Each structure stands twice: as structure tokens, then as C-alpha cells.
């Protein structure tokens, strides 16, 4: 290539870069305008276009996630955030903060609390992520408090002493429920029947047994059970729903009409109740009522894809095909790879042309015929050569993505691992995004998570990642030395919560330093001392607060006695907590320099220790020369004696 050609080629490349950059900026600006007006779907479409043009743009990715959070699409937002959950990401802390809101929106309070704590406390020598702003920090601690209320309320309920009958009933309900979910009704029904004979007053057991009779098509037994039930059971909304299903299957229209009137007379407010009423009305063919319930659900959560599917199903059964098609298009605007919405949108188009409708089923999946077609197509792909698969991905990428969405979301599909391997080969960035989404998605099956972990191990070995499991969020690694927040004792969590909440009120600009200090102290101490004596978490939180205020030039060092009285701890406990803090073996190095000589540590010799971390019997401390100027209590006016005679 000549010099002139090289110059022209460079100019054209620069022009393309400028063109893409300008296009991305205009898309983002227009998206911001639409988002401010509340047109989230249009804004989301523009943000996604901008992200496709510049995939590494972190601000655009956060905009997509924030828009989905505004729409209460928590699972979709987690999917957008998951690819950035990697060590060394400059927006890692911001991503964790948003992922915590995803978990909070899904009522996963334990996981949300741990993620909020991780967002404000995570930090080590390799952490280069941007700190949360003061508003975000304040919001995080407010959300932590909200999560604590729910978690503590659950714990309070479990503290009450229960008799053996109640424990047995809970065990039977759990065991029978698991069997029912697996379709093993021949085992679940005898177990529930035996328990109901012993506990005839259990409404929950009666309802489960009635529903199991319907699912196993033992309709006559279900009818007999309902007719012999006490009147207070028959007035229950859930019991009426189960009975309507049974009498509808038996063809007793008069009984069904009475039960429909009873069901619709309830003023339903809970989402689960409205979903149950919708499902029953669809099953017994009352599509007008089902459509009303679906619209109520969409009014509550306008961007919930499940609810939009409900509205589309009811509209299709009412022969309002155009509206059903619009609903499916709305689903595809939220999630472009939604394979179920894609199939039913295509079905609506075919119905508009031919006038022939298919029969809907209640399950949120494709009909059996379409399921078999996808299985056959997947088998064809599995038997293709490497070159044939590469050609398929080049020519029919959208089809592969839709099949991947189906394989990962339909629990009956055995092809999830195969499609992940295909994406890993031909689109590794997208594969890693889906893998990380599976890992952080609470509803992912254990088998699918194990497959995702195996793929991620090959993509990013020895890299830290987030794993949601049984109400906990673990920070894991394929290498050694992984630290799991789920394993931290509650007493160390309390230290961070107390210290950071108080610093946030008094000195908000010191909040990042307080969070990091709590984090480092916990890492250096919790394995050696997993349980702290009564009062030590409060003392350590006060010590960290005092330490930071004393060291910062912008704040006046508080009077120790007044400070201790305000915090409800004694001077001696704060002093000993300072000793423990500054003699901790910090794993990643202490965040402050030590420039203090041994001669400046006389104050340590006058303190009385209350545990193994304090001075010895001669009044000295082997660690005393470190950081003495940082913890020298200059305003102590009584020589170190504690004025609390009980301490």
C-alpha cells in the first residue's frame, strides 16, 4: 500500500470513529430526553443501540440498567449488570450497588443487604472501582436498614417456641410441596392425606391437598373433600380457586358460576392473589375476567414481561389478535431475545392471515408442538460440524440467540450447556455476559449454575465473581483465598453498620474511609475471633469513628468522655478497641502510614486491657510503637482511669 493510500485509509478510519462517537452521543442524549419524559421503552431502545455501537461504554451500560430498574425489570437489569461483575472493573462498586437494588426489588432481602454492604465496604489494594457518591452511600445504608427490618422480623417469628405438632406440620408441607413440584403426586397425596387426618384445622394443608387432587386429575376425591370441608374453609379465596378448577374440569357449570362470583367478590390487592385469580379464570374459560385481572397486574407493574404475556394470552383467547400482537412486541422491546414472545408474535401474525387460533396453555412456555420442533432443531445443530455451526451463527445469529434463551429458561430443555458452548466459541463476550447472568440470577437451577461456573472457570480462571445461593451473596474465586461475605459473623456486620451510619451523619466525606477500615478490620480479625463478647462491636464502631475524626484536619477531635457517653460505651472499652484496631494484622496493608517512634507510646502503658489484645501485666504492649500518634488520647484528663465503677 502506498503512502497516499495509507493516509486516505487513516483519514477514513478517523472519520468512522468520529461518526460512531457522534452517533452514540446523539443516541444517548435523545435517550436521556425520553427517559426524563417517562418513555422508558423508547429510551431503552436508543441506549441499547448506543451500547451495540460502543460495547465498552460503561456509562451507557449503567444507563440501560438504570432504565430497567425504573421499569422494575429487575431480572433484565441484573442481566445487563452481570458482565461487569469482575475484579478490576472501574464501575464494579456502582454495579454492585445497582445489583443490590435488583435483589431488593425481588424481595431477596438477605442478598440485598449483603450486596449493599459489599458496595460500601469492599476495597483492597487491587480495587480501582469508583467510590459511591454521598447520595448513593446514604441510600445504601437506608436500604440496609430496610432489609434488616425484614430479616429481623423473620428471625423474630422463628424465635417463638413451637410445639411438636406445628413442627411436624411444617415438615409435611415442605416435603409434600417438593414432591408436588416434581410431579410426584402419587407420593405427595398420601403424605398430605395422612397429615390432614392428624391436623384437620390446617387451612394450608387442606388447600395443598385439594390442589394436588386437581393436578393428579382425581377430581371426584377433590369434590368430596371440598364438600365435607367446614364453612370457614369454603370462604377462603385460595380454596375457592382450587374448587373452581375442580368443578370446571367436572363440567358443573352452576357450581363454577357460584365460585366465580365468590372469587370476584374479593377485593384483591396482593399480586400473588391476582395472579392466582387470572390463572383460574383462564383455565375455566372465563377470558373476560382473566383479561381484567391481567390489566390490573399490568397497571401495578407495567413492564413485567410475565404480566404482559398474561394480557396477551387473554386478548388472544378473546380474539383481540391485534392487541395480543402489540403486547408481544412490547415484551420484545424489553427483552429482544424473548423466545416465547417471538413465537407467539409470529402466531398472532399467522392467525391474522388465516383466522385459525391455537389453544393456549397456562404455563409460561411454548406449546408442546413448538417445544418438540425446537428439540429437533437443537439435535440438528448438535450433529453439525464446526464449520456448519460457524456458518449458521453468521447467517442466523438471531435464531441461535432465541434458541439459547429458550434452552436457558425452559427447565425441560437439556440444551443450555450446548448453546453456551456455541456462544463461547463464536461470541465470547455475549457468552460471558449470559454466564454471569445465570450466576447472579436467583431462579437459575443448580444444574445450570454448575454448568455456568464450569464455563466461567475456562473463560476467567482465578477471577473473583459474585454467586447468589440460598438467600446469600458470596464473593467467590476459582483460585485460593476467596472471602465469602456470607461467612462473616453478624457482630462484624454490626461494627460496619454502626460506624458507617454514624460517620454518614457527622462526617459524610469520611464515609468511604470508614467503610474501608471496617472492611479491612473484619478481614484481619473475623477468622481468628469469629464471636465478639457483649459490647465489643459497639466499642469498635465507636473507636473507628473516633479514630477517623481525630485524624482528619477538617474535624475537631471530640472530647473522649463526652463521646463515650454519647455512644453508650466506656472510655476503657474505646481505648482497648483502638489498640485492637491498630494491632490487627491487616491482609492488604494498613491504609495509613506509620511514622511514630516508641517514645510516643507511654499512654498505652497506663491502660488496663480487657482481653488478649491489650497490654500485658507490666503495662507495656509489644505493638505499642505502631501508629501511637494516631490513637494518642490527648484529652484524657484522668490518667486513663475509667469513671464507670461497673466496667
C-alpha positions in Angstrom: 0.0 0.0 0.0 1.4 3.4 -1.0 1.8 6.3 1.5 -1.1 8.1 -0.1 -3.4 5.0 0.3 -2.3 4.6 3.9 -3.1 8.3 4.6 -6.5 8.0 3.0 -7.2 4.9 4.9 -6.3 6.5 8.2 -8.5 9.5 7.4 -11.4 7.2 6.6 -10.9 5.4 9.9 -10.8 8.6 11.8 -14.0 9.7 10.1 -15.7 6.4 11.0 -14.6 6.8 14.6 -15.9 10.4 14.8 -19.1 9.2 13.1 -19.7 6.4 15.6 -18.9 8.6 18.5 -21.2 11.3 17.3 -24.0 8.8 16.7 -23.5 7.3 20.2 -23.6 10.7 21.9 -26.8 11.7 20.0 -28.5 8.4 20.8 -27.6 8.8 24.5 -28.8 12.5 24.5 -32.1 11.6 22.9 -32.5 8.6 25.2 -31.9 10.9 28.2 -34.7 13.2 27.0 -37.1 10.3 26.5 -36.2 8.8 29.9 -37.0 12.2 31.7 -40.4 12.2 30.0 -41.1 8.7 31.2 -40.9 7.0 27.8 -38.7 4.2 29.1 -39.2 1.8 26.3 -38.1 4.2 23.6 -35.1 5.4 25.8 -34.1 1.7 26.4 -34.1 1.1 22.6 -31.8 4.0 22.0 -29.5 3.1 24.9 -29.2 -0.5 23.5 -28.3 0.8 20.1 -25.6 3.0 21.6 -24.3 0.1 23.6 -24.1 -2.1 20.5 -22.1 0.6 18.7 -19.7 1.1 21.7 -19.9 -2.1 23.9 -17.2 -1.0 26.3 -19.0 2.3 27.2 -19.7 1.8 31.0 -21.9 4.9 31.2 -24.2 3.6 28.6 -24.4 0.2 30.3 -25.3 1.9 33.5 -28.0 3.9 31.7 -29.5 0.7 30.3 -29.5 -0.9 33.8 -31.0 2.3 35.4 -33.8 2.4 32.9 -34.6 -1.2 33.5 -34.7 -0.5 37.2 -37.0 2.4 36.6 -39.2 -0.1 34.8 -39.0 -2.6 37.7 -37.5 -5.1 35.3 -35.1 -6.5 38.0 -34.1 -9.7 36.2 -33.3 -7.9 33.0 -31.3 -5.2 34.9 -29.2 -7.9 36.6 -28.5 -9.5 33.2 -27.2 -6.1 31.9 -25.0 -5.6 35.0 -23.7 -9.2 35.3 -20.9 -8.9 32.6 -19.2 -6.1 34.6 -19.0 -8.1 37.9 -15.3 -8.7 37.5 -12.3 -7.7 39.6 -10.6 -4.6 38.3 -13.7 -3.1 36.7 -13.8 0.7 37.2 -17.5 0.6 37.8 -17.6 -2.5 40.0 -18.9 -0.8 43.1 -21.6 1.1 41.1 -22.7 -2.2 39.5 -22.9 -4.0 42.9 -25.0 -1.1 44.2 -27.5 -1.5 41.4 -27.5 -5.2 41.6 -28.4 -4.8 45.3 -31.5 -2.8 44.2 -32.3 -5.6 41.8 -32.3 -8.1 44.7 -34.3 -5.7 46.9 -36.9 -5.3 44.2 -37.3 -9.1 44.1 -37.7 -9.2 47.9 -34.4 -11.1 48.3 -33.6 -9.1 51.5 -30.7 -11.1 52.8 -28.9 -11.0 49.4 -29.7 -7.3 49.0 -28.3 -6.5 52.5 -25.1 -8.3 51.7 -24.7 -6.6 48.3 -25.3 -3.1 49.8 -22.7 -3.8 52.5 -20.4 -5.0 49.8 -20.9 -1.9 47.8 -19.9 0.4 50.7 -17.2 -1.7 52.3 -15.4 -3.7 49.6 -11.9 -2.5 49.0 -8.4 -3.8 48.8 -5.1 -3.0 47.1 -6.4 -4.1 43.7 -9.7 -2.2 43.9 -9.8 0.6 41.3 -13.6 1.0 41.2 -15.2 4.3 41.6 -16.5 5.2 45.0 -20.2 5.7 45.6 -21.4 9.3 45.9 -22.7 10.6 49.2 -26.3 10.3 48.0 -25.6 6.7 46.9 -23.9 5.9 50.2 -26.9 7.4 52.2 -29.3 5.4 50.0 -27.3 2.2 50.6 -27.4 2.5 54.3 -31.1 3.4 54.2 -31.7 0.2 52.2 -29.6 -1.8 54.6 -31.9 -0.7 57.4 -35.0 -1.6 55.4 -33.5 -5.1 54.7 -32.6 -5.5 58.4 -36.2 -4.9 59.4 -37.4 -7.8 57.1 -34.6 -10.1 58.1 -35.0 -9.4 61.8 -38.8 -9.8 61.6 -38.3 -13.3 60.0 -35.9 -14.1 62.8 -38.3 -12.9 65.5 -41.0 -15.1 64.1 -38.8 -18.2 64.3 -37.8 -17.5 67.9 -41.1 -18.4 69.4 -41.3 -21.9 70.9 -43.4 -24.2 68.8 -45.0 -27.5 69.8 -44.2 -30.8 68.1 -47.5 -30.7 66.0 -46.6 -27.4 64.5 -43.0 -28.6 63.6 -44.4 -31.8 62.1 -47.0 -29.9 60.0 -44.3 -27.5 58.7 -42.2 -30.5 57.7 -45.0 -32.3 55.9 -46.0 -29.2 54.0 -42.4 -28.6 52.8 -41.9 -32.3 51.9 -45.2 -32.6 50.1 -44.6 -29.3 48.3 -41.3 -30.5 46.9 -42.9 -33.8 45.7 -45.7 -31.8 44.0 -43.3 -29.5 42.2 -41.6 -32.6 40.8 -45.0 -34.0 39.6 -44.8 -36.9 42.0 -48.4 -36.7 43.1 -48.7 -40.4 43.9 -46.2 -39.7 46.8 -47.4 -36.2 47.8 -51.1 -37.0 48.1 -50.8 -39.9 50.7 -48.4 -37.8 52.7 -50.8 -34.9 52.7 -53.8 -37.1 53.4 -52.2 -38.7 56.5 -51.2 -35.3 57.8 -54.7 -33.8 57.2 -56.2 -36.6 59.3 -54.0 -35.6 62.2 -54.4 -31.8 61.6 -57.9 -31.2 60.2 -57.7 -27.5 61.2 -54.8 -26.7 58.9 -56.1 -24.5 56.1 -52.8 -24.6 54.2 -52.7 -28.4 54.3 -56.3 -28.6 53.1 -55.6 -26.2 50.2 -52.5 -28.1 49.1 -54.4 -31.4 49.2 -57.2 -30.0 47.1 -54.8 -28.7 44.5 -52.9 -32.0 44.4 -56.2 -33.8 43.7 -56.8 -31.4 40.7 -53.3 -31.7 39.3 -53.5 -35.5 39.5 -57.0 -35.5 38.0 -58.5 -37.2 41.0 -61.5 -34.9 40.6 -64.1 -36.9 42.4 -61.9 -37.1 45.5 -61.3 -33.4 45.3 -65.0 -32.7 45.0 -65.7 -34.9 48.1 -63.0 -33.2 50.1 -64.4 -29.8 49.3 -68.0 -30.7 50.1 -67.0 -32.1 53.5 -64.9 -29.1 54.4 -66.1 -26.6 57.2 -67.7 -23.4 56.0 -64.7 -21.2 57.1 -62.6 -23.2 54.7 -65.1 -22.6 51.8 -65.0 -18.8 52.4 -61.2 -18.8 51.8 -60.1 -17.2 48.5 -57.5 -19.9 47.7 -59.9 -22.7 48.5 -62.5 -21.2 46.2 -59.9 -21.0 43.4 -59.0 -24.7 43.8 -62.6 -25.7 43.9 -63.4 -23.7 40.7 -60.7 -25.7 38.9 -62.1 -29.0 40.1 -65.8 -28.2 39.3 -64.7 -26.7 36.0 -62.9 -29.9 35.0 -66.0 -31.9 36.0 -68.2 -29.6 33.9 -70.5 -28.5 36.7 -71.2 -25.0 35.4 -73.6 -23.9 38.1 -71.1 -24.6 40.8 -68.5 -22.9 38.8 -70.6 -19.7 38.3 -71.2 -19.5 42.1 -67.4 -19.9 42.8 -66.6 -17.3 40.1 -68.9 -14.8 41.8 -67.3 -15.6 45.2 -63.8 -15.2 43.8 -64.5 -11.9 42.0 -66.2 -10.5 45.2 -62.8 -10.4 47.0 -61.1 -7.1 46.8 -57.7 -8.4 45.7 -54.6 -6.3 46.5 -51.8 -8.8 46.7 -50.1 -9.6 43.4 -50.0 -13.3 44.1 -53.7 -13.4 44.6 -54.4 -11.6 41.4 -52.1 -14.0 39.5 -54.0 -16.9 41.1 -57.3 -15.5 40.1 -56.1 -14.8 36.5 -54.8 -18.4 36.2 -58.1 -19.9 37.4 -60.2 -17.7 35.0 -58.0 -18.7 32.1 -58.2 -22.4 33.0 -62.0 -22.5 33.3 -62.5 -20.3 30.2 -63.7 -17.0 31.8 -61.4 -15.0 29.5 -63.1 -11.6 30.1 -62.5 -11.9 33.8 -58.9 -13.1 33.1 -58.3 -10.1 30.9 -59.4 -7.7 33.7 -57.1 -9.4 36.2 -54.2 -9.2 33.6 -54.8 -5.5 33.1 -54.8 -5.0 36.9 -51.4 -6.7 37.0 -50.0 -4.6 34.2 -51.3 -1.4 35.9 -49.3 -2.4 39.0 -46.1 -3.4 37.1 -46.3 -2.1 33.5 -43.0 -3.6 32.4 -43.3 -7.0 33.9 -43.0 -9.4 31.0 -44.9 -12.2 32.7 -47.9 -9.9 33.2 -47.7 -8.6 29.6 -47.8 -12.2 28.5 -50.9 -12.7 30.6 -52.6 -9.8 29.0 -51.6 -11.1 25.5 -52.9 -14.6 26.3 -56.3 -13.3 27.4 -56.6 -11.0 24.5 -55.7 -13.8 22.0 -58.4 -16.0 23.6 -60.9 -13.1 23.3 -60.0 -12.9 19.5 -58.3 -9.5 20.0 -55.3 -10.6 18.0 -54.0 -7.1 17.2 -53.8 -6.2 20.9 -52.1 -9.5 21.7 -49.5 -8.9 19.0 -48.8 -5.4 20.4 -48.3 -7.0 23.9 -45.7 -9.4 22.5 -44.0 -6.6 20.7 -43.8 -4.8 24.0 -42.2 -7.9 25.5 -39.6 -8.0 22.7 -38.8 -4.3 23.3 -37.9 -5.1 26.9 -36.0 -8.3 26.1 -35.2 -8.8 22.4 -34.3 -12.5 22.8 -37.6 -13.4 24.5 -38.2 -16.7 22.5 -41.7 -17.2 23.9 -42.8 -13.7 22.9 -41.2 -14.1 19.5 -43.1 -17.4 18.9 -46.5 -16.0 19.9 -46.0 -12.8 17.9 -45.4 -15.0 14.9 -48.5 -17.0 15.9 -50.6 -13.7 16.0 -49.4 -12.8 12.5 -50.4 -16.2 11.2 -53.7 -16.0 12.9 -54.5 -12.6 11.4 -53.8 -14.1 8.0 -55.6 -17.5 8.4 -58.2 -16.8 11.1 -57.3 -20.1 12.9 -56.4 -19.8 16.5 -54.3 -22.2 18.6 -55.3 -23.3 22.1 -53.4 -21.5 24.9 -52.0 -23.2 27.9 -51.4 -21.6 31.3 -47.7 -22.4 31.6 -45.3 -19.6 30.7 -43.7 -21.6 27.9 -44.2 -22.6 24.3 -46.8 -25.3 23.3 -45.6 -29.0 23.2 -45.5 -29.0 19.4 -43.2 -26.0 19.3 -41.1 -27.5 22.1 -40.6 -30.6 20.0 -39.7 -28.5 17.0 -37.0 -26.7 19.0 -35.7 -30.0 20.3 -35.4 -31.4 16.8 -33.6 -28.2 15.6 -31.2 -28.4 18.6 -30.5 -32.0 17.7 -29.7 -30.9 14.1 -27.3 -28.2 15.4 -25.7 -30.7 17.8 -24.8 -33.0 14.9 -23.4 -30.2 12.7 -19.7 -29.9 12.0 -17.7 -26.9 13.4 -17.8 -25.1 10.0 -21.5 -25.7 9.7 -22.2 -24.2 13.1 -20.0 -21.2 12.3 -21.9 -20.6 9.1 -25.2 -21.0 11.0 -24.1 -18.4 13.6 -23.1 -15.9 10.8 -26.3 -16.3 8.8 -28.9 -17.0 11.6 -27.5 -15.4 14.7 -30.9 -14.3 15.9 -32.2 -17.8 15.7 -29.3 -19.1 17.8 -29.9 -16.4 20.4 -33.6 -17.2 20.7 -32.9 -20.9 21.0 -30.3 -20.1 23.7 -32.9 -18.0 25.6 -35.3 -21.0 25.4 -32.7 -23.5 26.5 -31.6 -21.4 29.4 -35.2 -20.5 30.7 -37.1 -23.7 30.0 -36.3 -26.2 32.7 -37.4 -29.0 30.5 -34.7 -28.2 27.9 -31.4 -30.2 28.1 -29.5 -27.9 25.6 -28.5 -25.0 27.8 -24.9 -26.2 28.1 -24.6 -26.8 24.3 -25.8 -23.3 23.4 -23.4 -21.7 26.0 -20.6 -23.6 24.4 -21.6 -22.3 20.9 -21.7 -18.7 22.1 -18.4 -19.2 23.9 -16.8 -20.3 20.7 -18.3 -17.6 18.3 -19.3 -14.7 20.6 -17.3 -15.0 23.8 -18.3 -11.6 25.2 -22.0 -12.4 24.9 -21.3 -15.9 26.3 -19.6 -14.4 29.4 -22.5 -12.0 29.9 -25.0 -14.8 29.8 -22.9 -17.0 32.1 -22.5 -14.2 34.7 -26.3 -13.5 34.5 -27.0 -17.2 35.3 -24.7 -17.0 38.3 -26.4 -13.9 39.8 -30.0 -15.0 38.9 -31.7 -16.4 42.0 -34.1 -18.5 39.9 -31.4 -20.3 37.9 -31.4 -24.1 38.6 -28.4 -25.6 40.5 -27.5 -27.7 37.4 -27.5 -24.6 35.2 -25.4 -22.7 37.8 -22.9 -25.6 37.9 -22.6 -25.5 34.1 -22.2 -21.7 34.1 -19.4 -21.9 36.7 -17.6 -24.5 34.7 -17.7 -22.3 31.6 -16.7 -19.2 33.6 -13.7 -21.2 35.0 -12.4 -21.7 31.5 -13.1 -18.1 30.5 -11.7 -16.3 33.5 -9.8 -18.6 35.9 -8.7 -17.2 39.3 -11.1 -14.2 38.9 -13.4 -13.1 41.7 -17.1 -13.2 40.9 -20.5 -13.0 42.6 -22.7 -16.0 43.3 -26.2 -15.9 44.7 -27.2 -19.0 46.6 -30.0 -19.7 49.2 -30.5 -16.1 50.2 -26.8 -15.2 50.4 -24.4 -13.5 48.0 -20.9 -15.0 48.0 -17.8 -13.3 46.7 -16.0 -16.3 45.3 -13.0 -17.1 43.2 -11.7 -20.1 41.3 -8.3 -19.5 43.0 -7.4 -19.8 46.7 -8.1 -17.3 49.4 -11.6 -16.4 48.4 -13.5 -14.4 51.0 -17.3 -15.0 51.4 -19.4 -12.3 52.9 -22.0 -14.9 53.7 -19.5 -16.4 56.2 -18.9 -13.1 58.1 -20.3 -13.2 61.7 -23.1 -10.8 62.4 -21.1 -9.0 65.1 -18.7 -7.7 62.4 -21.5 -6.6 60.2 -22.8 -4.7 63.2 -19.5 -2.9 63.5 -19.7 -1.7 59.9 -23.3 -0.7 60.1 -22.9 1.4 63.4 -19.6 3.0 62.4 -20.7 3.9 58.8 -24.1 5.1 59.8 -22.7 7.5 62.4 -19.9 8.8 60.2 -22.5 9.4 57.4 -24.4 11.7 59.8 -21.4 13.6 61.2 -18.8 13.5 58.5 -20.1 12.2 55.2 -16.9 12.8 53.3 -15.2 10.3 55.6 -17.7 7.5 54.8 -15.5 5.7 52.2 -12.6 5.7 54.7 -14.8 4.3 57.4 -16.2 1.6 55.2 -12.8 0.5 54.0 -11.4 0.5 57.6 -14.3 -1.7 58.8 -13.7 -4.0 55.8 -10.0 -4.4 56.5 -10.5 -4.9 60.2 -13.1 -7.6 59.5 -10.8 -9.4 57.1 -8.0 -9.3 59.5 -10.0 -10.5 62.6 -13.1 -12.5 61.9 -11.4 -15.8 61.2 -9.4 -15.6 64.5 -12.2 -14.2 66.6 -15.5 -15.3 65.0 -17.5 -14.2 68.1 -17.0 -11.0 69.9 -18.0 -10.5 73.6 -21.0 -8.4 74.5 -20.4 -4.7 73.9 -17.3 -5.1 71.8 -19.0 -4.4 68.4 -20.3 -1.1 69.8 -16.9 -0.2 71.2 -15.1 -1.0 68.0 -17.6 1.1 66.0 -17.1 4.0 68.4 -13.3 3.5 68.1 -13.3 3.6 64.3 -15.5 6.8 64.4 -13.2 8.5 67.0 -10.1 7.4 65.1 -11.2 9.0 61.8 -12.5 12.2 63.3 -9.2 12.6 65.2 -7.1 12.0 62.1 -8.9 14.4 59.8 -7.9 18.0 60.0 -11.3 19.3 58.9 -12.9 18.0 62.1 -12.3 18.8 65.8 -11.2 15.9 67.9 -14.2 15.1 70.2 -13.9 15.1 74.0 -13.4 11.4 74.8 -15.6 11.2 77.9 -18.5 13.1 76.2 -18.0 11.0 73.1 -18.1 7.7 75.1 -21.2 8.8 77.0 -22.9 9.7 73.7 -22.1 6.3 72.2 -23.1 4.3 75.4 -19.6 2.7 76.0 -16.9 3.4 78.5 -13.5 5.2 77.9 -11.6 2.0 78.6 -13.5 0.0 76.1 -12.9 2.6 73.4 -9.2 2.7 74.3 -8.8 -1.1 74.2 -10.8 -1.2 70.9 -8.3 1.3 69.4 -5.5 -1.0 70.5 -7.1 -4.0 68.8 -7.8 -2.0 65.7 -4.2 -0.8 65.3 -2.6 -4.1 66.2 -4.7 -6.0 63.7 -2.8 -8.0 61.0 -4.3 -6.2 58.0 -4.2 -8.5 55.0 -3.8 -5.8 52.4 -1.8 -3.3 54.4 -3.0 -0.5 56.7 -4.4 2.5 54.9 -2.3 5.0 56.9 1.5 5.3 57.2 3.3 4.6 60.5 5.8 7.3 61.3 5.8 7.0 65.1 8.6 6.2 67.4 8.5 4.0 70.5 8.9 7.0 72.9 5.5 8.4 71.9 3.6 5.3 73.3 3.6 5.9 77.0 -0.2 6.2 77.1 -0.5 2.5 76.3 1.2 1.5 79.5 -1.4 3.2 81.6 -4.4 1.3 80.1 -5.9 -1.8 81.5 -6.7 -4.4 78.9 -9.9 -6.4 78.9 -8.8 -9.2 76.6 -5.7 -10.8 75.0 -5.2 -7.8 72.7 -4.5 -5.3 75.4 -1.2 -4.5 77.3 0.5 -7.2 79.4 0.8 -7.3 83.2 3.7 -4.9 83.1 1.7 -2.2 81.4 3.5 -2.5 78.1 2.4 -3.6 74.6 4.6 -5.2 72.0 2.7 -3.4 69.3 2.8 0.0 71.1 5.2 1.7 68.8 2.9 1.5 65.8 0.5 4.4 65.0 0.8 5.8 68.5 0.2 9.4 67.3 -3.0 8.2 65.5 -4.6 7.0 68.7 -3.0 9.2 71.4 -5.9 10.3 73.5 -4.9 13.9 74.3 -8.0 15.0 76.1 -7.9 12.2 78.7 -7.9 14.1 82.0 -7.9 11.3 84.5 -4.8 9.3 83.6 -6.7 6.5 81.9 -8.9 5.5 84.8 -12.5 4.6 83.8 -15.1 6.6 85.7 -17.6 3.7 85.4 -17.3 1.6 88.5 -19.2 -1.3 86.9 -16.9 -1.7 84.0 
